[in-house]
Amino acid sequence: MVVTDTITPNKEGVETIMQIRVRAPRTPIPAMSGGGRLGNADFLAMAAKVGANATLPKPFECRELIAAVPRLLAT
């Protein structure tokens, strides 16, 4: 499992998700986002489109991520 944010300092999370999908297509990927520097772009929709298995809008409760883990690992 790889948990990623959609906005990161060195590489965008969407790019990371696309690379993981090529190298390890069955890896569960939950992505999170609180928006972005570029305005109102829907980064979570983009993450889902390129292969994130779950999306979490920030702020979210830790229990939301914890609840997603068993479901993601079962696939």
mmJSON file of the N, C-alpha and C atoms, coordinates in Angstrom:
{"data_MODEL":{"atom_site":{
"group_PDB":["ATOM","ATOM","ATOM","ATOM","ATOM","ATOM","ATOM","ATOM","ATOM","ATOM","ATOM","ATOM","ATOM","ATOM","ATOM","ATOM","ATOM","ATOM","ATOM","ATOM","ATOM","ATOM","ATOM","ATOM","ATOM","ATOM","ATOM","ATOM","ATOM","ATOM","ATOM","ATOM","ATOM","ATOM","ATOM","ATOM","ATOM","ATOM","ATOM","ATOM","ATOM","ATOM","ATOM","ATOM","ATOM","ATOM","ATOM","ATOM","ATOM","ATOM","ATOM","ATOM","ATOM","ATOM","ATOM","ATOM","ATOM","ATOM","ATOM","ATOM","ATOM","ATOM","ATOM","ATOM","ATOM","ATOM","ATOM","ATOM","ATOM","ATOM","ATOM","ATOM","ATOM","ATOM","ATOM","ATOM","ATOM","ATOM","ATOM","ATOM","ATOM","ATOM","ATOM","ATOM","ATOM","ATOM","ATOM","ATOM","ATOM","ATOM","ATOM","ATOM","ATOM","ATOM","ATOM","ATOM","ATOM","ATOM","ATOM","ATOM","ATOM","ATOM","ATOM","ATOM","ATOM","ATOM","ATOM","ATOM","ATOM","ATOM","ATOM","ATOM","ATOM","ATOM","ATOM","ATOM","ATOM","ATOM","ATOM","ATOM","ATOM","ATOM","ATOM","ATOM","ATOM","ATOM","ATOM","ATOM","ATOM","ATOM","ATOM","ATOM","ATOM","ATOM","ATOM","ATOM","ATOM","ATOM","ATOM","ATOM","ATOM","ATOM","ATOM","ATOM","ATOM","ATOM","ATOM","ATOM","ATOM","ATOM","ATOM","ATOM","ATOM","ATOM","ATOM","ATOM","ATOM","ATOM","ATOM","ATOM","ATOM","ATOM","ATOM","ATOM","ATOM","ATOM","ATOM","ATOM","ATOM","ATOM","ATOM","ATOM","ATOM","ATOM","ATOM","ATOM","ATOM","ATOM","ATOM","ATOM","ATOM","ATOM","ATOM","ATOM","ATOM","ATOM","ATOM","ATOM","ATOM","ATOM","ATOM","ATOM","ATOM","ATOM","ATOM","ATOM","ATOM","ATOM","ATOM","ATOM","ATOM","ATOM","ATOM","ATOM","ATOM","ATOM","ATOM","ATOM","ATOM","ATOM","ATOM","ATOM","ATOM","ATOM","ATOM","ATOM","ATOM","ATOM","ATOM","ATOM","ATOM","ATOM","ATOM","ATOM","ATOM"],
"id":[1,2,3,4,5,6,7,8,9,10,11,12,13,14,15,16,17,18,19,20,21,22,23,24,25,26,27,28,29,30,31,32,33,34,35,36,37,38,39,40,41,42,43,44,45,46,47,48,49,50,51,52,53,54,55,56,57,58,59,60,61,62,63,64,65,66,67,68,69,70,71,72,73,74,75,76,77,78,79,80,81,82,83,84,85,86,87,88,89,90,91,92,93,94,95,96,97,98,99,100,101,102,103,104,105,106,107,108,109,110,111,112,113,114,115,116,117,118,119,120,121,122,123,124,125,126,127,128,129,130,131,132,133,134,135,136,137,138,139,140,141,142,143,144,145,146,147,148,149,150,151,152,153,154,155,156,157,158,159,160,161,162,163,164,165,166,167,168,169,170,171,172,173,174,175,176,177,178,179,180,181,182,183,184,185,186,187,188,189,190,191,192,193,194,195,196,197,198,199,200,201,202,203,204,205,206,207,208,209,210,211,212,213,214,215,216,217,218,219,220,221,222,223,224,225],
"type_symbol":["N","C","C","N","C","C","N","C","C","N","C","C","N","C","C","N","C","C","N","C","C","N","C","C","N","C","C","N","C","C","N","C","C","N","C","C","N","C","C","N","C","C","N","C","C","N","C","C","N","C","C","N","C","C","N","C","C","N","C","C","N","C","C","N","C","C","N","C","C","N","C","C","N","C","C","N","C","C","N","C","C","N","C","C","N","C","C","N","C","C","N","C","C","N","C","C","N","C","C","N","C","C","N","C","C","N","C","C","N","C","C","N","C","C","N","C","C","N","C","C","N","C","C","N","C","C","N","C","C","N","C","C","N","C","C","N","C","C","N","C","C","N","C","C","N","C","C","N","C","C","N","C","C","N","C","C","N","C","C","N","C","C","N","C","C","N","C","C","N","C","C","N","C","C","N","C","C","N","C","C","N","C","C","N","C","C","N","C","C","N","C","C","N","C","C","N","C","C","N","C","C","N","C","C","N","C","C","N","C","C","N","C","C","N","C","C","N","C","C","N","C","C","N","C","C"],
"label_atom_id":["N","CA","C","N","CA","C","N","CA","C","N","CA","C","N","CA","C","N","CA","C","N","CA","C","N","CA","C","N","CA","C","N","CA","C","N","CA","C","N","CA","C","N","CA","C","N","CA","C","N","CA","C","N","CA","C","N","CA","C","N","CA","C","N","CA","C","N","CA","C","N","CA","C","N","CA","C","N","CA","C","N","CA","C","N","CA","C","N","CA","C","N","CA","C","N","CA","C","N","CA","C","N","CA","C","N","CA","C","N","CA","C","N","CA","C","N","CA","C","N","CA","C","N","CA","C","N","CA","C","N","CA","C","N","CA","C","N","CA","C","N","CA","C","N","CA","C","N","CA","C","N","CA","C","N","CA","C","N","CA","C","N","CA","C","N","CA","C","N","CA","C","N","CA","C","N","CA","C","N","CA","C","N","CA","C","N","CA","C","N","CA","C","N","CA","C","N","CA","C","N","CA","C","N","CA","C","N","CA","C","N","CA","C","N","CA","C","N","CA","C","N","CA","C","N","CA","C","N","CA","C","N","CA","C","N","CA","C","N","CA","C","N","CA","C","N","CA","C","N","CA","C","N","CA","C","N","CA","C","N","CA","C"],
"label_alt_id":[null,null,null,null,null,null,null,null,null,null,null,null,null,null,null,null,null,null,null,null,null,null,null,null,null,null,null,null,null,null,null,null,null,null,null,null,null,null,null,null,null,null,null,null,null,null,null,null,null,null,null,null,null,null,null,null,null,null,null,null,null,null,null,null,null,null,null,null,null,null,null,null,null,null,null,null,null,null,null,null,null,null,null,null,null,null,null,null,null,null,null,null,null,null,null,null,null,null,null,null,null,null,null,null,null,null,null,null,null,null,null,null,null,null,null,null,null,null,null,null,null,null,null,null,null,null,null,null,null,null,null,null,null,null,null,null,null,null,null,null,null,null,null,null,null,null,null,null,null,null,null,null,null,null,null,null,null,null,null,null,null,null,null,null,null,null,null,null,null,null,null,null,null,null,null,null,null,null,null,null,null,null,null,null,null,null,null,null,null,null,null,null,null,null,null,null,null,null,null,null,null,null,null,null,null,null,null,null,null,null,null,null,null,null,null,null,null,null,null,null,null,null,null,null,null],
"label_comp_id":["MET","MET","MET","VAL","VAL","VAL","VAL","VAL","VAL","THR","THR","THR","ASP","ASP","ASP","THR","THR","THR","ILE","ILE","ILE","THR","THR","THR","PRO","PRO","PRO","ASN","ASN","ASN","LYS","LYS","LYS","GLU","GLU","GLU","GLY","GLY","GLY","VAL","VAL","VAL","GLU","GLU","GLU","THR","THR","THR","ILE","ILE","ILE","MET","MET","MET","GLN","GLN","GLN","ILE","ILE","ILE","ARG","ARG","ARG","VAL","VAL","VAL","ARG","ARG","ARG","ALA","ALA","ALA","PRO","PRO","PRO","ARG","ARG","ARG","THR","THR","THR","PRO","PRO","PRO","ILE","ILE","ILE","PRO","PRO","PRO","ALA","ALA","ALA","MET","MET","MET","SER","SER","SER","GLY","GLY","GLY","GLY","GLY","GLY","GLY","GLY","GLY","ARG","ARG","ARG","LEU","LEU","LEU","GLY","GLY","GLY","ASN","ASN","ASN","ALA","ALA","ALA","ASP","ASP","ASP","PHE","PHE","PHE","LEU","LEU","LEU","ALA","ALA","ALA","MET","MET","MET","ALA","ALA","ALA","ALA","ALA","ALA","LYS","LYS","LYS","VAL","VAL","VAL","GLY","GLY","GLY","ALA","ALA","ALA","ASN","ASN","ASN","ALA","ALA","ALA","THR","THR","THR","LEU","LEU","LEU","PRO","PRO","PRO","LYS","LYS","LYS","PRO","PRO","PRO","PHE","PHE","PHE","GLU","GLU","GLU","CYS","CYS","CYS","ARG","ARG","ARG","GLU","GLU","GLU","LEU","LEU","LEU","ILE","ILE","ILE","ALA","ALA","ALA","ALA","ALA","ALA","VAL","VAL","VAL","PRO","PRO","PRO","ARG","ARG","ARG","LEU","LEU","LEU","LEU","LEU","LEU","ALA","ALA","ALA","THR","THR","THR"],
"label_asym_id":["A","A","A","A","A","A","A","A","A","A","A","A","A","A","A","A","A","A","A","A","A","A","A","A","A","A","A","A","A","A","A","A","A","A","A","A","A","A","A","A","A","A","A","A","A","A","A","A","A","A","A","A","A","A","A","A","A","A","A","A","A","A","A","A","A","A","A","A","A","A","A","A","A","A","A","A","A","A","A","A","A","A","A","A","A","A","A","A","A","A","A","A","A","A","A","A","A","A","A","A","A","A","A","A","A","A","A","A","A","A","A","A","A","A","A","A","A","A","A","A","A","A","A","A","A","A","A","A","A","A","A","A","A","A","A","A","A","A","A","A","A","A","A","A","A","A","A","A","A","A","A","A","A","A","A","A","A","A","A","A","A","A","A","A","A","A","A","A","A","A","A","A","A","A","A","A","A","A","A","A","A","A","A","A","A","A","A","A","A","A","A","A","A","A","A","A","A","A","A","A","A","A","A","A","A","A","A","A","A","A","A","A","A","A","A","A","A","A","A","A","A","A","A","A","A"],
"label_entity_id":["1","1","1","1","1","1","1","1","1","1","1","1","1","1","1","1","1","1","1","1","1","1","1","1","1","1","1","1","1","1","1","1","1","1","1","1","1","1","1","1","1","1","1","1","1","1","1","1","1","1","1","1","1","1","1","1","1","1","1","1","1","1","1","1","1","1","1","1","1","1","1","1","1","1","1","1","1","1","1","1","1","1","1","1","1","1","1","1","1","1","1","1","1","1","1","1","1","1","1","1","1","1","1","1","1","1","1","1","1","1","1","1","1","1","1","1","1","1","1","1","1","1","1","1","1","1","1","1","1","1","1","1","1","1","1","1","1","1","1","1","1","1","1","1","1","1","1","1","1","1","1","1","1","1","1","1","1","1","1","1","1","1","1","1","1","1","1","1","1","1","1","1","1","1","1","1","1","1","1","1","1","1","1","1","1","1","1","1","1","1","1","1","1","1","1","1","1","1","1","1","1","1","1","1","1","1","1","1","1","1","1","1","1","1","1","1","1","1","1","1","1","1","1","1","1"],
"label_seq_id":[1,1,1,2,2,2,3,3,3,4,4,4,5,5,5,6,6,6,7,7,7,8,8,8,9,9,9,10,10,10,11,11,11,12,12,12,13,13,13,14,14,14,15,15,15,16,16,16,17,17,17,18,18,18,19,19,19,20,20,20,21,21,21,22,22,22,23,23,23,24,24,24,25,25,25,26,26,26,27,27,27,28,28,28,29,29,29,30,30,30,31,31,31,32,32,32,33,33,33,34,34,34,35,35,35,36,36,36,37,37,37,38,38,38,39,39,39,40,40,40,41,41,41,42,42,42,43,43,43,44,44,44,45,45,45,46,46,46,47,47,47,48,48,48,49,49,49,50,50,50,51,51,51,52,52,52,53,53,53,54,54,54,55,55,55,56,56,56,57,57,57,58,58,58,59,59,59,60,60,60,61,61,61,62,62,62,63,63,63,64,64,64,65,65,65,66,66,66,67,67,67,68,68,68,69,69,69,70,70,70,71,71,71,72,72,72,73,73,73,74,74,74,75,75,75],
"pdbx_PDB_ins_code":[null,null,null,null,null,null,null,null,null,null,null,null,null,null,null,null,null,null,null,null,null,null,null,null,null,null,null,null,null,null,null,null,null,null,null,null,null,null,null,null,null,null,null,null,null,null,null,null,null,null,null,null,null,null,null,null,null,null,null,null,null,null,null,null,null,null,null,null,null,null,null,null,null,null,null,null,null,null,null,null,null,null,null,null,null,null,null,null,null,null,null,null,null,null,null,null,null,null,null,null,null,null,null,null,null,null,null,null,null,null,null,null,null,null,null,null,null,null,null,null,null,null,null,null,null,null,null,null,null,null,null,null,null,null,null,null,null,null,null,null,null,null,null,null,null,null,null,null,null,null,null,null,null,null,null,null,null,null,null,null,null,null,null,null,null,null,null,null,null,null,null,null,null,null,null,null,null,null,null,null,null,null,null,null,null,null,null,null,null,null,null,null,null,null,null,null,null,null,null,null,null,null,null,null,null,null,null,null,null,null,null,null,null,null,null,null,null,null,null,null,null,null,null,null,null],
"Cartn_x":[0.851,0.0,0.892,0.471,1.148,0.097,0.311,-0.571,0.121,-0.571,0.05,-0.875,-0.257,-0.98,-0.932,-1.86,-1.835,-0.853,-0.498,0.466,1.644,2.81,4.017,5.146,6.202,7.256,8.011,8.345,9.224,8.512,7.39,6.658,5.188,4.335,2.897,2.404,1.454,0.911,0.27,-0.351,-0.974,0.098,1.232,2.351,2.856,2.942,3.368,2.4,1.111,0.104,0.266,0.462,0.624,1.861,2.95,4.164,3.975,3.293,3.031,2.159,1.164,0.274,1.043,2.093,2.911,3.791,4.424,5.409,4.789,3.715,3.078,1.569,0.913,-0.496,-1.473,-1.137,-2.085,-1.898,-0.957,-0.699,-1.878,-2.446,-3.529,-2.985,-3.713,-3.276,-4.424,-4.404,-5.306,-4.603,-5.327,-4.773,-5.563,-4.861,-5.515,-5.188,-6.071,-5.821,-6.656,-6.06,-6.763,-6.953,-6.757,-6.831,-5.45,-5.222,-3.911,-3.574,-2.362,-1.837,-2.429,-3.034,-3.5,-4.979,-5.578,-6.993,-7.87,-9.036,-10.042,-10.0,-8.865,-8.764,-9.106,-9.81,-10.224,-9.156,-8.166,-7.038,-7.451,-8.461,-8.896,-9.565,-10.306,-10.907,-9.818,-8.776,-7.657,-6.94,-6.745,-6.082,-6.877,-8.19,-9.035,-8.982,-8.955,-8.936,-7.664,-6.54,-5.283,-4.98,-5.859,-5.681,-5.71,-5.972,-6.105,-7.329,-7.183,-8.285,-9.247,-8.783,-9.618,-9.116,-10.018,-9.637,-10.186,-9.383,-9.754,-9.554,-10.632,-10.472,-9.991,-9.026,-8.542,-9.457,-9.65,-9.174,-10.054,-9.449,-10.198,-9.777,-10.605,-10.314,-9.413,-8.485,-7.6,-8.402,-9.54,-10.35,-10.844,-10.976,-11.393,-10.319,-9.063,-7.971,-7.834,-7.91,-7.804,-8.917,-10.102,-11.213,-11.011,-10.328,-10.111,-9.044,-8.089,-6.961,-7.373,-8.187,-8.532,-9.248,-10.112,-10.825,-9.85,-8.886,-7.912,-6.97,-6.593,-5.687,-6.371,-7.691,-8.442,-8.623,-8.368,-8.567,-7.354],
"Cartn_y":[-1.171,0.0,1.228,2.212,3.509,4.574,5.345,6.466,7.722,8.486,9.683,10.887,12.031,13.292,13.648,14.441,14.825,15.96,16.705,17.789,17.459,17.266,16.966,17.869,18.05,19.006,18.665,17.401,17.063,16.469,15.827,15.186,15.181,15.5,15.509,14.09,13.952,12.647,11.935,12.684,12.068,11.386,12.033,11.433,10.176,10.244,9.089,7.925,8.201,7.152,6.512,7.317,6.778,5.879,6.272,5.463,4.15,4.207,2.977,2.039,2.556,1.724,0.98,1.601,0.949,-0.124,0.201,-0.701,-1.776,-1.451,-2.39,-2.177,-2.642,-2.304,-2.738,-3.713,-4.187,-3.513,-2.598,-1.905,-1.009,-1.189,-0.297,1.116,2.105,3.497,4.373,4.781,5.845,7.199,8.164,9.498,10.514,11.547,12.604,13.953,14.916,16.266,17.28,18.435,19.551,20.688,20.399,21.434,21.641,22.777,22.976,24.417,24.591,25.925,26.511,25.662,26.104,26.453,26.626,26.983,25.817,25.731,24.761,23.455,23.108,21.845,20.696,19.718,18.593,17.499,17.634,16.718,15.303,15.154,13.807,13.103,13.823,13.214,12.783,13.597,13.228,11.997,11.953,10.809,9.529,9.606,8.435,8.021,8.99,8.704,7.97,8.281,7.636,6.393,6.057,4.78,4.728,5.837,5.756,4.917,4.018,3.135,3.781,4.813,5.54,6.977,7.905,9.31,9.87,10.715,11.327,12.834,13.602,15.057,15.516,16.416,16.983,18.125,18.325,17.475,16.237,15.143,13.923,13.368,12.534,11.898,10.687,10.443,9.273,7.99,7.923,6.703,6.439,7.484,7.293,6.545,6.926,6.217,4.809,4.68,3.365,2.431,2.958,2.144,1.697,2.507,2.163,1.091,0.994,0.081,-1.374,-1.992,-3.403,-3.627,-2.706,-2.844,-2.785,-1.891,-1.753,-2.957,-3.477,-4.612,-5.91,-5.954,-7.163,-7.319,-6.24,-6.317,-6.851],
"Cartn_z":[0.0,0.0,0.0,-0.784,-0.824,-0.551,0.507,0.83,0.319,-0.509,-1.069,-1.0,-0.927,-1.064,-2.545,-3.006,-4.415,-4.672,-3.632,-3.753,-2.846,-3.451,-2.689,-3.195,-2.408,-2.786,-4.077,-4.298,-5.419,-6.628,-6.396,-7.491,-7.107,-8.049,-7.764,-7.514,-6.606,-6.264,-7.435,-8.341,-9.513,-10.36,-10.509,-11.249,-10.53,-9.213,-8.43,-8.627,-8.585,-8.778,-10.158,-11.177,-12.533,-12.614,-11.99,-12.015,-11.258,-10.127,-9.363,-10.183,-10.858,-11.672,-12.764,-13.302,-14.326,-13.697,-12.574,-11.957,-11.081,-10.41,-9.479,-9.523,-10.587,-10.828,-9.747,-8.943,-7.92,-6.562,-6.457,-5.198,-4.833,-3.637,-3.204,-2.953,-3.428,-3.278,-2.796,-1.534,-1.107,-1.295,-1.825,-2.053,-1.25,-0.8,-0.031,-0.637,-0.41,-0.912,-0.145,0.012,0.615,-0.376,-1.651,-2.672,-3.243,-3.815,-4.405,-4.66,-5.117,-5.399,-6.675,-7.5,-8.815,-8.859,-7.721,-7.702,-7.325,-7.951,-7.559,-8.349,-8.926,-9.658,-8.716,-9.22,-8.391,-8.437,-7.567,-7.542,-7.168,-6.323,-5.95,-7.125,-7.929,-9.12,-10.089,-10.245,-11.108,-10.557,-9.238,-8.615,-8.859,-8.708,-8.952,-10.418,-11.303,-12.741,-13.153,-12.522,-12.891,-12.06,-11.088,-10.417,-8.912,-8.227,-6.766,-6.427,-5.464,-5.08,-4.09,-3.407,-2.443,-2.417,-2.118,-2.006,-0.704,-0.089,1.184,1.101,1.198,1.214,2.592,2.593,3.859,4.263,5.534,6.621,6.748,7.164,7.416,8.759,9.305,10.588,10.346,11.233,11.121,10.96,11.632,11.558,10.132,9.314,7.925,7.13,7.314,6.646,7.21,8.52,9.155,8.661,8.479,8.0,6.55,5.754,4.352,4.175,5.093,4.929,4.727,5.598,5.376,4.042,3.664,2.391,1.22,1.289,0.204,0.137,1.279,1.293,0.888,0.987,0.632,-0.883,-1.637,-3.097,-3.803],
"occupancy":[1.0,1.0,1.0,1.0,1.0,1.0,1.0,1.0,1.0,1.0,1.0,1.0,1.0,1.0,1.0,1.0,1.0,1.0,1.0,1.0,1.0,1.0,1.0,1.0,1.0,1.0,1.0,1.0,1.0,1.0,1.0,1.0,1.0,1.0,1.0,1.0,1.0,1.0,1.0,1.0,1.0,1.0,1.0,1.0,1.0,1.0,1.0,1.0,1.0,1.0,1.0,1.0,1.0,1.0,1.0,1.0,1.0,1.0,1.0,1.0,1.0,1.0,1.0,1.0,1.0,1.0,1.0,1.0,1.0,1.0,1.0,1.0,1.0,1.0,1.0,1.0,1.0,1.0,1.0,1.0,1.0,1.0,1.0,1.0,1.0,1.0,1.0,1.0,1.0,1.0,1.0,1.0,1.0,1.0,1.0,1.0,1.0,1.0,1.0,1.0,1.0,1.0,1.0,1.0,1.0,1.0,1.0,1.0,1.0,1.0,1.0,1.0,1.0,1.0,1.0,1.0,1.0,1.0,1.0,1.0,1.0,1.0,1.0,1.0,1.0,1.0,1.0,1.0,1.0,1.0,1.0,1.0,1.0,1.0,1.0,1.0,1.0,1.0,1.0,1.0,1.0,1.0,1.0,1.0,1.0,1.0,1.0,1.0,1.0,1.0,1.0,1.0,1.0,1.0,1.0,1.0,1.0,1.0,1.0,1.0,1.0,1.0,1.0,1.0,1.0,1.0,1.0,1.0,1.0,1.0,1.0,1.0,1.0,1.0,1.0,1.0,1.0,1.0,1.0,1.0,1.0,1.0,1.0,1.0,1.0,1.0,1.0,1.0,1.0,1.0,1.0,1.0,1.0,1.0,1.0,1.0,1.0,1.0,1.0,1.0,1.0,1.0,1.0,1.0,1.0,1.0,1.0,1.0,1.0,1.0,1.0,1.0,1.0,1.0,1.0,1.0,1.0,1.0,1.0,1.0,1.0,1.0,1.0,1.0,1.0],
"B_iso_or_equiv":[0.0,0.0,0.0,0.0,0.0,0.0,0.0,0.0,0.0,0.0,0.0,0.0,0.0,0.0,0.0,0.0,0.0,0.0,0.0,0.0,0.0,0.0,0.0,0.0,0.0,0.0,0.0,0.0,0.0,0.0,0.0,0.0,0.0,0.0,0.0,0.0,0.0,0.0,0.0,0.0,0.0,0.0,0.0,0.0,0.0,0.0,0.0,0.0,0.0,0.0,0.0,0.0,0.0,0.0,0.0,0.0,0.0,0.0,0.0,0.0,0.0,0.0,0.0,0.0,0.0,0.0,0.0,0.0,0.0,0.0,0.0,0.0,0.0,0.0,0.0,0.0,0.0,0.0,0.0,0.0,0.0,0.0,0.0,0.0,0.0,0.0,0.0,0.0,0.0,0.0,0.0,0.0,0.0,0.0,0.0,0.0,0.0,0.0,0.0,0.0,0.0,0.0,0.0,0.0,0.0,0.0,0.0,0.0,0.0,0.0,0.0,0.0,0.0,0.0,0.0,0.0,0.0,0.0,0.0,0.0,0.0,0.0,0.0,0.0,0.0,0.0,0.0,0.0,0.0,0.0,0.0,0.0,0.0,0.0,0.0,0.0,0.0,0.0,0.0,0.0,0.0,0.0,0.0,0.0,0.0,0.0,0.0,0.0,0.0,0.0,0.0,0.0,0.0,0.0,0.0,0.0,0.0,0.0,0.0,0.0,0.0,0.0,0.0,0.0,0.0,0.0,0.0,0.0,0.0,0.0,0.0,0.0,0.0,0.0,0.0,0.0,0.0,0.0,0.0,0.0,0.0,0.0,0.0,0.0,0.0,0.0,0.0,0.0,0.0,0.0,0.0,0.0,0.0,0.0,0.0,0.0,0.0,0.0,0.0,0.0,0.0,0.0,0.0,0.0,0.0,0.0,0.0,0.0,0.0,0.0,0.0,0.0,0.0,0.0,0.0,0.0,0.0,0.0,0.0,0.0,0.0,0.0,0.0,0.0,0.0],
"pdbx_formal_charge":[null,null,null,null,null,null,null,null,null,null,null,null,null,null,null,null,null,null,null,null,null,null,null,null,null,null,null,null,null,null,null,null,null,null,null,null,null,null,null,null,null,null,null,null,null,null,null,null,null,null,null,null,null,null,null,null,null,null,null,null,null,null,null,null,null,null,null,null,null,null,null,null,null,null,null,null,null,null,null,null,null,null,null,null,null,null,null,null,null,null,null,null,null,null,null,null,null,null,null,null,null,null,null,null,null,null,null,null,null,null,null,null,null,null,null,null,null,null,null,null,null,null,null,null,null,null,null,null,null,null,null,null,null,null,null,null,null,null,null,null,null,null,null,null,null,null,null,null,null,null,null,null,null,null,null,null,null,null,null,null,null,null,null,null,null,null,null,null,null,null,null,null,null,null,null,null,null,null,null,null,null,null,null,null,null,null,null,null,null,null,null,null,null,null,null,null,null,null,null,null,null,null,null,null,null,null,null,null,null,null,null,null,null,null,null,null,null,null,null,null,null,null,null,null,null],
"auth_seq_id":[1,1,1,2,2,2,3,3,3,4,4,4,5,5,5,6,6,6,7,7,7,8,8,8,9,9,9,10,10,10,11,11,11,12,12,12,13,13,13,14,14,14,15,15,15,16,16,16,17,17,17,18,18,18,19,19,19,20,20,20,21,21,21,22,22,22,23,23,23,24,24,24,25,25,25,26,26,26,27,27,27,28,28,28,29,29,29,30,30,30,31,31,31,32,32,32,33,33,33,34,34,34,35,35,35,36,36,36,37,37,37,38,38,38,39,39,39,40,40,40,41,41,41,42,42,42,43,43,43,44,44,44,45,45,45,46,46,46,47,47,47,48,48,48,49,49,49,50,50,50,51,51,51,52,52,52,53,53,53,54,54,54,55,55,55,56,56,56,57,57,57,58,58,58,59,59,59,60,60,60,61,61,61,62,62,62,63,63,63,64,64,64,65,65,65,66,66,66,67,67,67,68,68,68,69,69,69,70,70,70,71,71,71,72,72,72,73,73,73,74,74,74,75,75,75],
"auth_comp_id":["MET","MET","MET","VAL","VAL","VAL","VAL","VAL","VAL","THR","THR","THR","ASP","ASP","ASP","THR","THR","THR","ILE","ILE","ILE","THR","THR","THR","PRO","PRO","PRO","ASN","ASN","ASN","LYS","LYS","LYS","GLU","GLU","GLU","GLY","GLY","GLY","VAL","VAL","VAL","GLU","GLU","GLU","THR","THR","THR","ILE","ILE","ILE","MET","MET","MET","GLN","GLN","GLN","ILE","ILE","ILE","ARG","ARG","ARG","VAL","VAL","VAL","ARG","ARG","ARG","ALA","ALA","ALA","PRO","PRO","PRO","ARG","ARG","ARG","THR","THR","THR","PRO","PRO","PRO","ILE","ILE","ILE","PRO","PRO","PRO","ALA","ALA","ALA","MET","MET","MET","SER","SER","SER","GLY","GLY","GLY","GLY","GLY","GLY","GLY","GLY","GLY","ARG","ARG","ARG","LEU","LEU","LEU","GLY","GLY","GLY","ASN","ASN","ASN","ALA","ALA","ALA","ASP","ASP","ASP","PHE","PHE","PHE","LEU","LEU","LEU","ALA","ALA","ALA","MET","MET","MET","ALA","ALA","ALA","ALA","ALA","ALA","LYS","LYS","LYS","VAL","VAL","VAL","GLY","GLY","GLY","ALA","ALA","ALA","ASN","ASN","ASN","ALA","ALA","ALA","THR","THR","THR","LEU","LEU","LEU","PRO","PRO","PRO","LYS","LYS","LYS","PRO","PRO","PRO","PHE","PHE","PHE","GLU","GLU","GLU","CYS","CYS","CYS","ARG","ARG","ARG","GLU","GLU","GLU","LEU","LEU","LEU","ILE","ILE","ILE","ALA","ALA","ALA","ALA","ALA","ALA","VAL","VAL","VAL","PRO","PRO","PRO","ARG","ARG","ARG","LEU","LEU","LEU","LEU","LEU","LEU","ALA","ALA","ALA","THR","THR","THR"],
"auth_asym_id":["A","A","A","A","A","A","A","A","A","A","A","A","A","A","A","A","A","A","A","A","A","A","A","A","A","A","A","A","A","A","A","A","A","A","A","A","A","A","A","A","A","A","A","A","A","A","A","A","A","A","A","A","A","A","A","A","A","A","A","A","A","A","A","A","A","A","A","A","A","A","A","A","A","A","A","A","A","A","A","A","A","A","A","A","A","A","A","A","A","A","A","A","A","A","A","A","A","A","A","A","A","A","A","A","A","A","A","A","A","A","A","A","A","A","A","A","A","A","A","A","A","A","A","A","A","A","A","A","A","A","A","A","A","A","A","A","A","A","A","A","A","A","A","A","A","A","A","A","A","A","A","A","A","A","A","A","A","A","A","A","A","A","A","A","A","A","A","A","A","A","A","A","A","A","A","A","A","A","A","A","A","A","A","A","A","A","A","A","A","A","A","A","A","A","A","A","A","A","A","A","A","A","A","A","A","A","A","A","A","A","A","A","A","A","A","A","A","A","A","A","A","A","A","A","A"],
"auth_atom_id":["N","CA","C","N","CA","C","N","CA","C","N","CA","C","N","CA","C","N","CA","C","N","CA","C","N","CA","C","N","CA","C","N","CA","C","N","CA","C","N","CA","C","N","CA","C","N","CA","C","N","CA","C","N","CA","C","N","CA","C","N","CA","C","N","CA","C","N","CA","C","N","CA","C","N","CA","C","N","CA","C","N","CA","C","N","CA","C","N","CA","C","N","CA","C","N","CA","C","N","CA","C","N","CA","C","N","CA","C","N","CA","C","N","CA","C","N","CA","C","N","CA","C","N","CA","C","N","CA","C","N","CA","C","N","CA","C","N","CA","C","N","CA","C","N","CA","C","N","CA","C","N","CA","C","N","CA","C","N","CA","C","N","CA","C","N","CA","C","N","CA","C","N","CA","C","N","CA","C","N","CA","C","N","CA","C","N","CA","C","N","CA","C","N","CA","C","N","CA","C","N","CA","C","N","CA","C","N","CA","C","N","CA","C","N","CA","C","N","CA","C","N","CA","C","N","CA","C","N","CA","C","N","CA","C","N","CA","C","N","CA","C","N","CA","C","N","CA","C","N","CA","C","N","CA","C","N","CA","C","N","CA","C"],
"pdbx_PDB_model_num":[1,1,1,1,1,1,1,1,1,1,1,1,1,1,1,1,1,1,1,1,1,1,1,1,1,1,1,1,1,1,1,1,1,1,1,1,1,1,1,1,1,1,1,1,1,1,1,1,1,1,1,1,1,1,1,1,1,1,1,1,1,1,1,1,1,1,1,1,1,1,1,1,1,1,1,1,1,1,1,1,1,1,1,1,1,1,1,1,1,1,1,1,1,1,1,1,1,1,1,1,1,1,1,1,1,1,1,1,1,1,1,1,1,1,1,1,1,1,1,1,1,1,1,1,1,1,1,1,1,1,1,1,1,1,1,1,1,1,1,1,1,1,1,1,1,1,1,1,1,1,1,1,1,1,1,1,1,1,1,1,1,1,1,1,1,1,1,1,1,1,1,1,1,1,1,1,1,1,1,1,1,1,1,1,1,1,1,1,1,1,1,1,1,1,1,1,1,1,1,1,1,1,1,1,1,1,1,1,1,1,1,1,1,1,1,1,1,1,1,1,1,1,1,1,1]
}}}
